[in-house]
């Protein structure tokens, strides 16, 4: 991975000052808790599909499941970004904290159509406590204060039980108290494992822990969406999708979620000179193998290998582009940019050749260009220290990648209908 980790990136501020920074960040988080966000985008409307013929007003269950998953994937993504930023003392820590707290508002707003205004506000309040107490625990662990660690840990797990109790009260038939308590405990245990590995500098353990966090949060999201669908059957259309279609849809979403998440982690680590950049790069390259493997059952071994190769070139060239931008070498920047967009057209051509009836060349080219443009916007904002712009760009990247995953999924379903009945 030597080629993907530019030598000229400077090391971060000395580790001895991090406890002071973390304490300040925790205070900033607490002050942000009193502020209402100026915009509250409706999270349940982020993914739309034609309504079931059964009723134009009823919700598609699969679309709902995807929307709930996105909310909770935002939860763990921005938790991870905050952990990275806070531990390293990066200047965007407060901005990451604000975005993470916004997610708790989004989750609370998402349940209001089902449980009402008061319940949504109560869940947001509980979730904000979940985040703020986690920040206290992280700060205490970094400072090496056992008494504060113990107190913050107890408060954190007590809050998790309060969230479990709230959910059980809202939906007792589908969200059993013990199930909710186990679900919340698993989430906290795995998040703690992730943060602990990072504090210890165990980068492989940190990556492995986040992968477990991701798997667990999807199970949690599905448990919650399934419970709502069962509690309010009149609000939902009947499930039209086969289990095979549901499986493909959710698997494709997760693969491409991993793609943008690990791209973001690598951008943060590389631009900030963090010591986990190589490990982040390896995990990102593994994702390209995973995507290639995912198409093998329908397009064959050779096609899977070809897509992986093209996607690895996509990642490695992006690293070259980032390094050139950081160094201010305009010649290398122009060359890397041309190579990157040429590679995107190669990926578009590969996809169109594999499925010409459903993935037209122009659609694939537009799709890939949009992905590159938004990723470049994200990286550029970060290099400029425009933290608000960086966060806004990643939110656009996230929405676009789910659109992209949906386009690819629909193409496969249309091309191989017999396999997904």
Residue, then its C-alpha position, 0 to 999 in steps of 0.5 A: x500500500x505504499x503508493x497510496x500513502x503519500x510521504x509528504x503528509x504531515x503528522x498530526x499534533x502531538x498525542x500529549x495534548x489530545x486529552x485537553x482537546x477532547x475535553x473541549x470537544x465534549x463541552x462543545x457537544x454539550x452546548x450544541x445540544x441546546x440548539x435546534x437545527x435550522x433544517x430538518x429534511x424528512x428522512x423517510x422521504x429520501x428514497x421514493x418509488x412509485x406507490x403500490x397500485x393498491x393505494x397511492x397513499x401507502x408506503x412501500x415496505x422495502x423503501x421504508x426498510x431502506x430509509x430506516x437503514x439509511x438513518x442508522x447508517x448515518x448514525x454510525x458513519x458520523x459517530x465514526x467520523x467524530x471518534x476519528x476527529x476527536x481522538x486525533x484533535x482535528x479541527x473539524x471535530x465540532x462540525x462532525x459533532x453537530x452533524x451527528x447530533x442532527x442525525x438524532x433529530x432526523x431519527x426522532x422526526x422519522x417516528x413522528x408520523x407513527x408515534x406523534x410529535x411528543x414521542x419523536x421529541x422524546x426519542x431525539x432527547x434520549x439519543x442526544x444523551x446517548x451521543x453526549x455521554x459517549x463523548x464524555x466516555x471517550x474523553x475520560x478514557x483518553x485522559x486515563x481517569x478511571x472514576x470518570x470512565x466508570x461514571x460515564x460508562x454507567x450513564x451511557x448504559x443506563x441511557x441505552x436501557x432508557x431508549x430500550x424502555x421507550x421503544x418497548x412502551x411505544x410498540x410492546x407487541x413487536x419490540x420486547x423489552x429484553x430484545x430492545x435491551x439486548x439490541x442497545x447493549x450490542x450497539x454500545x458494546x461494539x461502538x466501545x470496541x471500535x473506540x477502544x481499538x482506535x485509542x490503542x492505535x490498533x488500526x486493524x482492530x478498529x476496522x474490524x470493529x467498525x465492520x461489526x458495528x455496521x452489520x449490527x446497526x443494519x440488524x437493529x434498523x431492520x428490527x425497528x422497521x419490521x416492528x413499525x410495519x407490523x404495528x401499523x399495517x394499514x399504513x403500508x402496501x403489501x410486500x410485492x418484492x420477493x425475498x431474492x429481490x429484497x436480498x439483492x437490493x439490501x446487499x447492493x446498498x451495503x456494498x456501495x455504502x461501504x464504498x463511500x464510507x471507507x473512501x471518506x475514512x481514507x480521505x480524512x486519514x490521508x489528508x490529516x496524516x493519520x497513522x491508519x491511512x494504509x489500513x483504511x486504504x486496504x479496507x477500501x480496496x477490499x470493498x472493490x473485491x467485494x463488489x466484483x465478487x457480488x456480480x459473479x453469480x450473474x455475470x461470471x468470474x471473468x466479469x467479476x475480476x474485470x470490475x474489481x480491477x477497474x474499481x481498484x484503479x478508480x481508488x488508486x487513481x483517486x489517491x494519486x489525485x488527492x496527493x497531487x492536490x495536496x502537494x500543489x503539483x498542477x501537472x500531476x493533478x491534471x494527469x491524475x484527473x484525466x486518468x480518473x475520469x477516463x477510468x470512470x468511462x471505462x467502468x461505464x462502458x463495462x457496465x453497459x456492455x454487461x447489460x445493454x438493455x438496462x444500463x445504457x452507456x450514456x446513463x452509466x457515464x452520467x452516473x459515474x461522472x456524478x459520483x466522481x464530481x461529488x467525491x471531488x467536491x468532498x475532498x476539495x472542501x476538506x483540503x480547503x478546511x471548509x468543514x461545513x462544505x465537506x459535510x454537505x458534500x458527503x451527504x450528497x455523496x451518500x444520497x447519490x451512491x444509494x441512487x447508483x446502487x438502486x440503478x444497478x440493482x434494478x438493471x440486474x433484476x430486469x436482466x435476470x428476472x427468473x433468478x429473483x422471483 
